[in-house]
Amino acid sequence: KADKEKTKAGITGVEIAARIIKECKPYCQGVHIMALGWESKIPALLEQAEI
């Protein structure tokens, strides 16, 4: 059960971060991503953020 919750949290976190990055793109030249143990999620984040 804990693994499922962690997976769901990771997916939700990626979705939220991607949405924020997409909304900020017109106003900044880049983003600094600090994954802190979730480095494996960075490719999905970049894809969803359309970077």
C-alpha positions as semicolon CSV with decimal commas, in nm:
position;residue;x (nm);y (nm);z (nm)
1;K;0,000;0,000;0,000
2;A;0,281;0,244;0,084
3;D;0,441;0,186;-0,257
4;K;0,113;0,263;-0,434
5;E;0,075;0,585;-0,236
6;K;0,434;0,684;-0,313
7;T;0,378;0,614;-0,683
8;K;0,056;0,816;-0,684
9;A;0,230;1,102;-0,502
10;G;0,508;1,098;-0,761
11;I;0,263;1,110;-1,051
12;T;0,062;1,387;-0,889
13;G;0,378;1,582;-0,811
14;V;0,494;1,558;-1,171
15;E;0,155;1,677;-1,297
16;I;0,153;1,976;-1,061
17;A;0,513;2,072;-1,139
18;A;0,454;2,040;-1,515
19;R;0,147;2,263;-1,493
20;I;0,338;2,528;-1,295
21;I;0,631;2,520;-1,540
22;K;0,397;2,554;-1,840
23;E;0,222;2,850;-1,678
24;C;0,555;3,022;-1,599
25;K;0,718;2,964;-1,939
26;P;0,604;3,296;-2,091
27;Y;0,752;3,488;-1,799
28;C;1,095;3,331;-1,745
29;Q;1,389;3,193;-1,939
30;G;1,423;2,865;-1,754
31;V;1,351;2,659;-1,447
32;H;1,566;2,496;-1,181
33;I;1,438;2,150;-1,092
34;M;1,545;1,999;-0,761
35;A;1,417;1,641;-0,770
36;L;1,552;1,536;-0,427
37;G;1,532;1,162;-0,472
38;W;1,281;1,168;-0,758
39;E;1,535;1,205;-1,038
40;S;1,368;0,925;-1,233
41;K;1,061;1,149;-1,275
42;I;1,249;1,431;-1,449
43;P;1,201;1,299;-1,808
44;A;0,824;1,269;-1,754
45;L;0,817;1,616;-1,602
46;L;1,001;1,770;-1,896
47;E;0,775;1,592;-2,143
48;Q;0,455;1,702;-1,970
49;A;0,587;2,058;-1,934
50;E;0,662;2,056;-2,309
51;I;1,028;2,145;-2,258
